[in-house]
Amino acid sequence: MHAEDRLQAILRKVRRHGSVRVTEAAAELRVSPVTVRKDVEALAERGLVIRVHGGARLPEDCVPPTARGTGTGAVPPQARGDLTFGMVVPSATYYYPEVIKAVREAAAARGARLLLRISEYDVDGERAQAHSMVEAGVDGLLLAPTTDTTDHTDPAWYEDLGIPLVLVERRPRPVGPAVEHVVTDHAYGARLAVHHLAAQGRRRIALLTRQGTPTAPLLEEGFRTGLRLAGLRAPEGVGHLDLGRDHPGTPRYDGTMERFLAAVAAGRVDAAVVHPDGDALVLLQRLSARSLTVPGDVAIVSYDDEVAGLGDLPLSAVAPSKHEVGVSAVELLAARVTAPDRPRRQVSILPELRVRASSGAR
């Protein structure tokens, strides 16, 4: 079982029961207690659990749901501070931990409590979690829906919740109610990556993404704009390769990777922007297995910078400012709660490029 899967399993157990013992989790996951202790430490550093002797428990401001995809009953008034914010995000192990930590700190600085729920990309579950927190009396909600609604004209389910709402790393649909949001400008991030690669003398730049992520369409938009501004064209047939929703070892995933490797070997691709980080690390390994060098044969810029710096060759990466996203989301929600008639705002935060060994000049 991969580390991310273990973290999710431990979180599910804690949310279900309110606490977990290291020995029980180790037996259930078939790993050593030492491994589980390290996982608990990682979750505690992110503010998702509190370490206790022999295990972990939920923070006091997170009440375990009675079942997966559901929330809890009303929050006792005496347990509430001046404000109580709810937050529903799809993951607690990739991308969002830093956002969650920033939200928790920013809320605490305002004397607000935070109720956190993880939807695990379950659309029905996130709806139930959000409605449950509304019924529990939260003053406002931070929400990262599983699906982005920018290309749809049908009403989004969260538009009728009836409480102050801020979308986090999601854009509302282009028509309908004016929903406030805080997002990373991913299109800008892709343009930044292309500009960097072009400045290193790369002229045949490809894009490799995973299907179904809300980020991928924005990266493609920025990627194509970046090529146009640099006076370049995408390599024919391999300009944008889609890994699908599969994983290494499956036909579509491996077939797409092979197309990319063949294009590099033939000199048709000399650079790539790859999203997400995990697939960039897989690509790095497969290039090495084919005796193709980085950055010699192909330069790589990863996107997200979650694990890009951990490979045998540290990968250059575009890094969204996840901490700033979290802080800005709380500021926006707090302002909406305390001043309901203020003009609505939509905040876009620019990511930064972190240059490492994988994207140098030839």
Buried (B, 14 or more C-beta within 10 A) or exposed (E): EEEBEBBBBBBBBBBBEEBBBBEBBBEEBEBEBEBBBBBBEBBBEBBBBBBEEEBBBBBEBBBBBEEEBEBBEEBEEEEBEEBBBBBBBBBBBBBBBBBBBBBBBBBBEBEBBBBBBBBBEBBEBBBBBBBBBBEBEBBBBBBBBBBBBEEEEEEBBBBEBEBBBBBBBBBBBEEBEEBBBBBBBBBBBBBBBBBBBBEBEBEBBBBBBBEEBBBBBBBBBBBBBBBEEBEBEBBEEBBBBBBBEBBEEEEBBBEBBEBBBEBBBEEBBBBBBBBBBBBBBBBBEBBEEBEBEBBEBBBBBBBBBBBBBEBEBBBBBBBBBBBBBBBBBBBBBBBBBBEEEEEEBBBBBEBEBBEBBBBBEE
